[in-house]
Amino acid sequence: MLAAHGVETLVDVRTIPRSRHNPQFNREALPESLRAAGIEYVHMQGLGGLRHARRDSVNTGWRNLSFRGFADYMQTPEFAARAMVAAMGKVLNESGVKDDRDEHQDQTGV
């Protein structure tokens, strides 16, 4: 499904990349199956994680406070910087420059 839509890299933002109910999505299994499909895997937990909603949140359309907290986080300079690193990692990797982020060589990540 991912390859059919042109996805080249999957960035896993889960704090703990495991699933009790779907072990094929665990960090030990997912990179291998993605690689077999020609898709790269990179774990960047700093882009995800549990975030608390700000008292002055402008994201009031989210009734779920966890979603609102993440929407608030996505509007911070910290998130923008981490997203830029993720995007640049793809460009650097395509040009053949080594990228040591998150066990890059072992996980064939971005």
Buried (B, 14 or more C-beta within 10 A) or exposed (E): EEEEEEBEBBBBBBEEBBBEEEEEBBBEBBBEEBEEEEBBBBBBBBBBEEBEBBEEBEBEEBEEEEBBBBBBBBEEEEBEEBBEBBEEBBEBBEEEEEBEBBEBEEBBBB
